[in-house]
Each structure stands twice: as C-alpha cells, then as structure tokens.
Amino acid sequence: MNSLVLAAALAAAITPGGAAMAMTDLENRSAIVDTITDIAAGADRHDWARVRGAFANQVTVDYTSLWGGEPVTQGADALVEQWSSFLPGFDATTHLVTNHSITEMTADSAVAEADFQALHRIGSEQWVLFGRYSYELIYQPDGWKVRRMAMTGTHETGDRGLVAVAGERAKTLR
C-alpha cells in the first residue's frame, strides 16, 4: 500500500498540475521581478525601449510621498518621455531595487513590492533616495506589465534640487 501511495505522489509531481504548476508560478514570479528590474536598470542605462516595455499602455505613478500632489495616470509613452527629459542630465544614476515580494498573483494580475536606493549624481554632488515601491501588474500577451507604481520615500541624503539641474542639463543633450 505504501508503494502505491508513493507512486501516486511521484506521478502527481511530474504531471501537469504537479511540478509543472509550481514551475509556472516560479516563472511568473521571475518574470515579474524582471519587469520591475527593467524599469530601474533601463532608466539608468537610458534604454527607454526597455523601460517602456515594462509598462502597460496606461500607467498610474504615485510619487506623492516625495513631491506631494496626486497620483498621475497617463500613457506609458508620456511617462517615459518625462523620464528621458531629465535623467540623462545626471552624470550617473543607480536605481537599486531589491527585496522583491510578490504579495498577490492570479493568472492575469499581480501585486508586488520592493525596497530601493536611488543614487543621482552630478559632479561631486549627490542626491540619494531610499524607500519602497508597490506595483500592480497585469499579464498581457507579451508578458507582465506595470499598471500602477507607488513610491514611498523613507529618507534621503544630499540635494533634491539636483533633479531640476539635471532637467536643465538634459535640454542641452537633446
């Protein structure tokens, strides 16, 4: 009897609905982390196609903990255009996103969160921001896409005014 139970357990583990389902879950989780990484790494590398590919066509971004105001819903192309209008004005940026956690996931939507550290440098001046992001993602035929992203800053060092300086510098680079 024990060998029959063991055989049934092994069969379930190697057939659809057994290990295959767990692998699909792991693949989805990995793809979600890759999507989140594409936003940060793409922005640092000025790879705007990579950044754009991580977003749904409409995206809500919430930077109210940093700048005040209200969350903004806009086309992803407009968001990427905004970022590309000031980030190249920094001499360097490094957006580290870590401690990813997928808190909810269905076949077509997910909620994730991650911690971040974002360094922005012009010459010897720096602005470093720390905090966490929460993300809402949807699954589309070409993969997981962020439809909402909310940043909660926890602390910062340096000069936040470097963002305006970078914006002015970026105008001369276009």
Backbone as CSV, one residue per row, in Angstrom:
resi,resn,N_x,N_y,N_z,CA_x,CA_y,CA_z,C_x,C_y,C_z
1,MET,0.825,-1.192,0.000,0.000,0.000,0.000,0.868,1.254,0.000
2,ASN,1.935,1.274,0.831,2.803,2.441,0.875,3.443,2.725,-0.477
3,SER,3.827,1.690,-1.219,4.441,1.912,-2.525,3.427,2.468,-3.508
4,LEU,2.163,2.121,-3.374,1.122,2.671,-4.235,0.932,4.159,-3.961
5,VAL,0.927,4.561,-2.714,0.816,5.976,-2.335,2.029,6.743,-2.840
6,LEU,3.224,6.162,-2.687,4.441,6.808,-3.164,4.413,6.967,-4.680
7,ALA,3.979,5.963,-5.397,3.895,6.044,-6.858,2.903,7.125,-7.282
8,ALA,1.784,7.228,-6.618,0.788,8.248,-6.944,1.346,9.647,-6.675
9,ALA,2.059,9.800,-5.586,2.653,11.103,-5.255,3.697,11.489,-6.289
10,LEU,4.525,10.543,-6.708,5.531,10.824,-7.730,4.879,11.174,-9.059
11,ALA,3.844,10.469,-9.423,3.145,10.760,-10.683,2.554,12.164,-10.653
12,ALA,1.964,12.557,-9.539,1.386,13.902,-9.430,2.460,14.969,-9.527
13,ALA,3.648,14.670,-9.037,4.725,15.667,-9.033,5.298,15.910,-10.415
14,ILE,5.156,14.966,-11.333,5.762,15.141,-12.658,4.731,15.305,-13.764
15,THR,3.473,15.437,-13.412,2.433,15.631,-14.415,1.862,17.029,-14.289
16,PRO,1.184,17.502,-15.361,0.570,18.830,-15.278,-0.300,18.936,-14.033
17,GLY,-0.162,20.043,-13.378,-0.879,20.255,-12.133,-0.024,19.932,-10.932
18,GLY,1.077,19.210,-11.140,2.014,18.912,-10.064,3.169,19.882,-10.158
19,ALA,4.364,19.391,-10.478,5.556,20.231,-10.548,5.443,21.292,-11.634
20,ALA,4.733,20.990,-12.718,4.605,21.966,-13.799,3.922,23.232,-13.306
21,MET,2.928,23.079,-12.467,2.239,24.257,-11.937,3.181,25.082,-11.062
22,ALA,3.986,24.417,-10.235,4.931,25.136,-9.388,5.960,25.865,-10.251
23,MET,6.415,25.249,-11.340,7.379,25.888,-12.220,6.759,27.109,-12.887
24,THR,5.519,27.013,-13.296,4.849,28.157,-13.896,4.769,29.307,-12.897
25,ASP,4.463,28.992,-11.661,4.421,30.017,-10.622,5.799,30.672,-10.470
26,LEU,6.850,29.868,-10.437,8.209,30.410,-10.317,8.584,31.232,-11.540
27,GLU,8.206,30.770,-12.708,8.496,31.532,-13.930,7.769,32.873,-13.924
28,ASN,6.527,32.872,-13.487,5.782,34.131,-13.398,6.421,35.087,-12.397
29,ARG,6.805,34.572,-11.258,7.458,35.403,-10.247,8.760,35.989,-10.787
30,SER,9.521,35.179,-11.467,10.776,35.647,-12.062,10.507,36.716,-13.119
31,ALA,9.490,36.511,-13.930,9.152,37.489,-14.972,8.690,38.812,-14.355
32,ILE,7.983,38.752,-13.240,7.546,39.978,-12.563,8.757,40.743,-12.040
33,VAL,9.691,40.050,-11.413,10.912,40.708,-10.926,11.695,41.297,-12.102
34,ASP,11.767,40.567,-13.216,12.447,41.103,-14.407,11.780,42.382,-14.900
35,THR,10.454,42.426,-14.902,9.731,43.614,-15.343,10.068,44.807,-14.452
36,ILE,10.063,44.589,-13.151,10.405,45.652,-12.203,11.846,46.103,-12.417
37,THR,12.741,45.160,-12.619,14.150,45.478,-12.856,14.328,46.267,-14.151
38,ASP,13.553,45.941,-15.175,13.656,46.652,-16.452,13.406,48.144,-16.294
39,ILE,12.537,48.520,-15.386,12.258,49.941,-15.171,13.503,50.636,-14.617
40,ALA,14.063,50.096,-13.552,15.210,50.737,-12.898,16.471,50.653,-13.747
41,ALA,16.814,49.455,-14.206,18.044,49.289,-14.989,17.936,49.991,-16.334
42,GLY,16.771,49.942,-16.946,16.579,50.639,-18.213,16.741,52.142,-18.066
43,ALA,16.210,52.692,-16.975,16.352,54.137,-16.732,17.816,54.511,-16.535
44,ASP,18.558,53.714,-15.777,19.979,54.006,-15.544,20.789,53.931,-16.834
45,ARG,20.406,53.051,-17.721,21.145,52.872,-18.977,20.587,53.731,-20.115
46,HIS,19.538,54.490,-19.812,18.852,55.314,-20.816,18.343,54.445,-21.959
47,ASP,17.932,53.240,-21.625,17.350,52.313,-22.581,15.833,52.459,-22.476
48,TRP,15.324,53.481,-23.149,13.928,53.868,-22.982,12.973,52.828,-23.537
49,ALA,13.381,52.074,-24.546,12.532,50.984,-25.054,12.364,49.907,-23.975
50,ARG,13.422,49.631,-23.253,13.350,48.656,-22.156,12.405,49.144,-21.067
51,VAL,12.517,50.426,-20.717,11.628,50.997,-19.701,10.185,50.927,-20.185
52,ARG,9.947,51.372,-21.414,8.586,51.398,-21.961,7.985,50.005,-21.989
53,GLY,8.799,49.007,-22.330,8.317,47.633,-22.410,7.855,47.060,-21.086
54,ALA,8.218,47.694,-19.994,7.818,47.216,-18.667,6.451,47.743,-18.235
55,PHE,5.918,48.724,-18.954,4.663,49.365,-18.557,3.498,48.965,-19.454
56,ALA,2.310,48.911,-18.846,1.073,48.807,-19.617,0.888,50.125,-20.378
57,ASN,-0.009,50.145,-21.333,-0.199,51.366,-22.128,-0.605,52.561,-21.281
58,GLN,-1.418,52.335,-20.278,-1.799,53.374,-19.313,-1.181,52.988,-17.983
59,VAL,-0.574,53.945,-17.314,0.081,53.649,-16.043,-0.208,54.769,-15.057
60,THR,-0.403,54.384,-13.816,-0.555,55.354,-12.737,0.730,55.342,-11.929
61,VAL,1.325,56.516,-11.762,2.525,56.640,-10.933,2.198,57.547,-9.758
62,ASP,2.696,57.153,-8.612,2.415,57.886,-7.377,3.742,58.207,-6.693
63,TYR,4.155,59.458,-6.849,5.348,59.966,-6.176,4.961,61.016,-5.131
64,THR,3.739,60.902,-4.606,3.242,61.916,-3.687,4.025,61.964,-2.381
65,SER,4.635,60.867,-1.970,5.412,60.910,-0.728,6.657,61.771,-0.889
66,LEU,7.068,61.983,-2.134,8.256,62.786,-2.413,7.909,64.209,-2.823
67,TRP,6.960,64.344,-3.762,6.671,65.647,-4.369,5.318,66.232,-3.969
68,GLY,4.485,65.476,-3.243,3.144,65.960,-2.926,2.221,65.761,-4.117
69,GLY,1.093,66.460,-4.109,0.158,66.360,-5.226,-0.657,65.088,-5.196
70,GLU,-1.029,64.620,-6.375,-1.867,63.441,-6.531,-1.180,62.444,-7.465
71,PRO,-1.521,61.157,-7.354,-1.022,60.196,-8.341,-1.468,60.617,-9.748
72,VAL,-0.676,60.271,-10.743,-0.955,60.672,-12.119,-1.135,59.423,-12.978
73,THR,-2.238,59.391,-13.714,-2.462,58.333,-14.697,-2.235,58.930,-16.075
74,GLN,-1.386,58.270,-16.846,-1.047,58.775,-18.177,-0.602,57.621,-19.060
75,GLY,-0.431,57.929,-20.326,0.107,56.939,-21.228,1.554,56.636,-20.865
76,ALA,1.954,55.383,-21.043,3.331,55.000,-20.719,4.337,55.750,-21.583
77,ASP,3.976,56.042,-22.831,4.893,56.799,-23.689,5.184,58.174,-23.092
78,ALA,4.163,58.832,-22.555,4.355,60.149,-21.937,5.234,60.051,-20.692
79,LEU,5.042,59.008,-19.895,5.864,58.824,-18.696,7.334,58.638,-19.078
80,VAL,7.582,57.786,-20.049,8.959,57.535,-20.471,9.567,58.802,-21.066
81,GLU,8.783,59.577,-21.785,9.269,60.851,-22.324,9.666,61.797,-21.185
82,GLN,8.880,61.840,-20.125,9.221,62.680,-18.972,10.544,62.238,-18.368
83,TRP,10.690,60.957,-18.119,11.919,60.461,-17.506,13.118,60.731,-18.401
84,SER,12.933,60.548,-19.711,14.054,60.747,-20.638,14.395,62.215,-20.821
85,SER,13.541,63.098,-20.302,13.815,64.534,-20.417,14.667,65.068,-19.268
86,PHE,14.888,64.261,-18.219,15.750,64.759,-17.139,16.817,63.772,-16.673
87,LEU,16.553,62.474,-16.720,17.557,61.521,-16.223,18.898,61.605,-16.953
88,PRO,18.933,61.826,-18.273,20.237,61.962,-18.936,21.038,63.182,-18.474
89,GLY,20.405,64.106,-17.764,21.101,65.274,-17.247,21.966,64.987,-16.033
90,PHE,21.810,63.826,-15.446,22.703,63.411,-14.361,23.962,62.815,-14.979
91,ASP,25.083,62.962,-14.292,26.304,62.281,-14.745,26.151,60.775,-14.576
92,ALA,25.430,60.370,-13.539,25.183,58.949,-13.301,23.964,58.795,-12.406
93,THR,23.247,57.707,-12.631,22.184,57.291,-11.717,22.342,55.795,-11.485
94,THR,21.974,55.376,-10.300,21.936,53.951,-9.989,20.686,53.711,-9.155
95,HIS,19.737,53.024,-9.746,18.493,52.684,-9.062,18.545,51.202,-8.687
96,LEU,18.842,50.928,-7.430,18.900,49.558,-6.934,17.541,49.179,-6.367
97,VAL,16.968,48.097,-6.875,15.669,47.615,-6.414,15.884,46.195,-5.904
98,THR,15.483,45.957,-4.659,15.797,44.679,-4.023,14.664,44.254,-3.089
99,ASN,14.824,43.091,-2.493,13.840,42.539,-1.547,12.453,42.455,-2.174
100,HIS,12.407,41.965,-3.411,11.134,41.817,-4.129,10.232,40.828,-3.399
101,SER,8.975,41.177,-3.346,7.981,40.291,-2.759,6.723,40.352,-3.612
102,ILE,6.274,39.200,-4.084,5.015,39.120,-4.827,3.957,38.772,-3.784
103,THR,3.089,39.727,-3.480,2.142,39.536,-2.381,0.815,38.958,-2.830
104,GLU,0.487,39.128,-4.116,-0.733,38.553,-4.686,-0.431,38.204,-6.134
105,MET,-1.002,37.084,-6.604,-0.830,36.750,-8.011,-1.974,35.856,-8.473
106,THR,-2.590,36.249,-9.577,-3.563,35.415,-10.266,-3.013,35.189,-11.673
107,ALA,-3.801,34.593,-12.526,-3.343,34.323,-13.891,-3.094,35.603,-14.672
108,ASP,-3.790,36.695,-14.320,-3.654,37.913,-15.128,-3.356,39.185,-14.343
109,SER,-3.082,39.076,-13.047,-2.720,40.266,-12.275,-1.823,39.866,-11.105
110,ALA,-1.077,40.849,-10.644,-0.185,40.602,-9.509,0.049,41.901,-8.760
111,VAL,0.395,41.774,-7.516,0.804,42.891,-6.672,2.176,42.533,-6.120
112,ALA,3.094,43.481,-6.215,4.461,43.246,-5.750,4.943,44.463,-4.986
113,GLU,5.993,44.258,-4.211,6.634,45.380,-3.540,8.131,45.109,-3.502
114,ALA,8.893,46.177,-3.369,10.345,46.068,-3.321,10.913,47.305,-2.639
115,ASP,12.086,47.148,-2.058,12.808,48.273,-1.476,13.730,48.854,-2.535
116,PHE,14.100,50.125,-2.366,15.001,50.731,-3.346,15.969,51.702,-2.696
117,GLN,17.047,51.937,-3.415,18.003,53.004,-3.139,18.322,53.613,-4.494
118,ALA,18.140,54.911,-4.626,18.335,55.581,-5.912,19.366,56.695,-5.756
119,LEU,20.503,56.500,-6.386,21.583,57.481,-6.346,21.557,58.305,-7.627
120,HIS,21.646,59.633,-7.488,21.671,60.567,-8.617,22.877,61.473,-8.396
121,ARG,23.766,61.549,-9.413,24.995,62.312,-9.228,25.235,63.267,-10.385
122,ILE,25.644,64.492,-10.022,26.173,65.482,-10.963,27.469,65.986,-10.346
123,GLY,28.584,65.725,-11.036,29.888,66.093,-10.479,30.087,65.409,-9.147
124,SER,30.415,66.182,-8.124,30.606,65.606,-6.799,29.345,65.712,-5.935
125,GLU,28.285,66.291,-6.488,27.014,66.442,-5.758,26.146,65.198,-5.956
126,GLN,25.468,64.789,-4.885,24.613,63.608,-4.955,23.267,63.856,-4.288
127,TRP,22.298,63.133,-4.766,21.022,63.012,-4.089,20.720,61.518,-4.050
128,VAL,20.526,60.988,-2.846,20.241,59.563,-2.681,18.911,59.436,-1.950
129,LEU,18.030,58.678,-2.548,16.698,58.466,-2.008,16.535,56.992,-1.658
130,PHE,15.893,56.725,-0.531,15.654,55.365,-0.060,14.164,55.185,0.170
131,GLY,13.676,53.972,-0.010,12.267,53.724,0.268,11.799,52.396,-0.276
132,ARG,10.520,52.353,-0.610,9.929,51.126,-1.156,8.938,51.494,-2.261
133,TYR,8.776,50.572,-3.160,7.787,50.691,-4.234,6.726,49.625,-4.046
134,SER,5.511,49.962,-4.397,4.467,48.945,-4.560,4.037,49.003,-6.024
135,TYR,3.773,47.838,-6.579,3.452,47.707,-8.000,2.178,46.897,-8.168
136,GLU,1.364,47.301,-9.121,0.268,46.470,-9.602,0.611,46.135,-11.037
137,LEU,0.547,44.858,-11.366,0.897,44.402,-12.703,-0.266,43.648,-13.329
138,ILE,-0.294,43.660,-14.651,-1.252,42.857,-15.398,-0.479,41.989,-16.373
139,TYR,-1.060,40.831,-16.655,-0.423,39.951,-17.625,-1.051,40.202,-18.988
140,GLN,-0.210,40.484,-19.974,-0.643,40.702,-21.349,0.046,39.667,-22.235
141,PRO,-0.372,39.537,-23.479,0.244,38.522,-24.354,1.771,38.618,-24.445
142,ASP,2.324,39.819,-24.282,3.786,39.962,-24.351,4.446,40.012,-22.978
143,GLY,3.728,39.601,-21.934,4.334,39.477,-20.622,3.701,40.351,-19.556
144,TRP,4.333,40.369,-18.389,3.862,41.156,-17.248,4.186,42.628,-17.467
145,LYS,3.219,43.500,-17.168,3.368,44.947,-17.341,2.907,45.657,-16.074
146,VAL,3.627,46.695,-15.688,3.253,47.505,-14.530,2.158,48.477,-14.958
147,ARG,1.039,48.471,-14.215,-0.034,49.423,-14.493,-0.148,50.489,-13.399
148,ARG,0.460,50.212,-12.257,0.476,51.188,-11.165,1.771,51.002,-10.395
149,MET,2.378,52.128,-10.050,3.637,52.101,-9.308,3.591,53.244,-8.298
150,ALA,3.730,52.907,-7.027,3.709,53.922,-5.972,5.011,53.853,-5.190
151,MET,5.665,55.002,-5.076,6.919,55.104,-4.352,6.645,55.724,-2.991
152,THR,7.194,55.116,-1.973,7.140,55.682,-0.630,8.571,55.916,-0.181
153,GLY,8.959,57.165,-0.130,10.297,57.501,0.336,10.364,57.370,1.839
154,THR,11.478,56.824,2.321,11.654,56.702,3.766,12.689,57.695,4.286
155,HIS,13.708,57.974,3.485,14.678,59.007,3.848,15.539,59.329,2.636
156,GLU,16.241,60.444,2.724,17.088,60.878,1.623,18.287,61.630,2.169
157,THR,19.332,61.673,1.360,20.513,62.458,1.686,20.882,63.263,0.455
158,GLY,21.595,64.343,0.661,22.051,65.142,-0.466,21.041,66.181,-0.893
159,ASP,21.162,66.595,-2.147,20.426,67.740,-2.669,19.351,67.320,-3.657
160,ARG,18.095,67.347,-3.241,16.965,67.025,-4.108,16.880,67.990,-5.286
161,GLY,17.416,69.189,-5.134,17.412,70.184,-6.211,18.200,69.745,-7.438
162,LEU,18.982,68.690,-7.329,19.718,68.190,-8.489,18.785,67.726,-9.606
163,VAL,17.549,67.375,-9.271,16.592,66.961,-10.302,16.351,68.113,-11.273
164,ALA,16.157,69.319,-10.764,15.954,70.479,-11.640,17.216,70.781,-12.448
165,VAL,18.370,70.672,-11.821,19.636,70.892,-12.530,19.773,69.876,-13.661
166,ALA,19.460,68.622,-13.375,19.540,67.571,-14.402,18.594,67.870,-15.554
167,GLY,17.406,68.360,-15.251,16.449,68.710,-16.304,17.002,69.773,-17.235
168,GLU,17.638,70.784,-16.673,18.238,71.842,-17.495,19.406,71.300,-18.313
169,ARG,20.220,70.483,-17.684,21.370,69.899,-18.396,20.906,68.985,-19.535
170,ALA,19.838,68.235,-19.305,19.339,67.294,-20.316,18.863,68.025,-21.567
171,LYS,18.344,69.248,-21.407,17.879,70.021,-22.577,19.013,70.257,-23.565
172,THR,20.216,70.404,-23.055,21.359,70.665,-23.946,21.855,69.391,-24.609
173,LEU,21.411,68.235,-24.119,21.865,66.949,-24.666,20.958,66.432,-25.781
174,ARG,19.804,67.029,-25.907,18.821,66.522,-26.890,19.114,66.998,-28.273
